[in-house]
Amino acid sequence: RAASPTRTIVVAGLPAGLLQDDVMADILTIHFQMSRNNGGDVEEVTYPALDKGVAYITFEDREVVESVLKKDQHLLQDRRLPRPYPLTVTRYCANVSSSLTHLIML
């Protein structure tokens, strides 16, 4: 099933180039599945994205997006990371994505 914008969030503030892409995708999956992060079942992680330090997380249920967005601060922590990284988590919007891509191409 195709990634649905209503079930997807955009995560920014990731340390680009620090770990292998599949390792970072794994860390993100774990972070956003944890109940302490208001998470739920992750369907797909798109990392790396077109923009450095950005990932797209698609959840199985739309309700999880609302729950994740309600959390004040997402701090990405893992023993494979040198320090915790504060993340910016926003709702996925096709317009934002295409304008970011447009700016990068200019």
N, C-alpha and C positions, 0 to 999 in steps of 0.2 A: 504494500500500500504506500502511496506517495506521501512524502512529508507534508503535513498540514500546517499552514500558517497559524491556525488557531491553537495548535498544540506545540508550538515552537517558541523558544526564547533565544535571545542573542546574548552571549556572554563575552564581555570585553575585559581587558586588563590581564590577560594570560601572558606568562613569560615566553616570548617567541624564541624558538631555537634552543631552548634550554634542555629539553628532553626529546626523544623520538616521538613522532606524531602519534603513533599507536599507543604509546605509554601515556601521553597527555590525554588522549581520548579516553583511556581507561580510568585515569584519575578523575576526569570530569564525570564519567558515568557513575563512579562510586559516590562522588560528592552530591550529585543531584538525585541519587536514589535514597540517600539517608533521610530518615524522618526528622532528625534534628535540623536539617536544612529545608524542611517543609517539602521534601522531594517525593518522588514516586517512581514508577516503572519508566525507565528510559527506553525509547524505541530506537533512537538513532542519535549519534554524535557526529557532526560534520566539523572536523578539524584536520588540517588547517583550513580556514576559509580564505576567501580572496583577500581579506584584510588581515594583516599581521596581528597576532594576539587576540584573535576573535574566533569564537566557535558558535555553532548552532546546535541546540539541544532540542530534540523532539521527544515529547512524552507520549505514552500510550493513551493517557486521559487528559482532556482539556482542563479539567479541574485542577490538575497538578500545576499548571502554568500559573493560575491565580494564586495558589498556595505559595509557590516559590517566589513570586513577585511581592508577596506580603512580608517576606523576611527582610528585616532592616539591612543586615550586612551579610554578604556571602564572603567567607574567607576560605580560599582554597589552600588546604593543608594536606601534606602527604610526606612520608619519610623520604621520598625520592626528590622532593623540592627543597632547595636550600633555606627557604623561609616561607611564611604564609603570604599569600597574594590576595589583596582585596579585589573583588570582582564587581563589575558593573553589569547588572542583569536587567534586561529590558524585554518587552514584548516584541516578537518578530513582526515586522511590517515590511511588505514588499517594496513600498516606496522608499523607505529608509535604506534598504539593501541596494536598490538600484541607484539611488543617489550617491551612496558611498562608492559603488563601483564606478559610476560616472566621474566622480572627483578623482579617483585613483588613476583613471585613464587619461585625465587632462594633463 
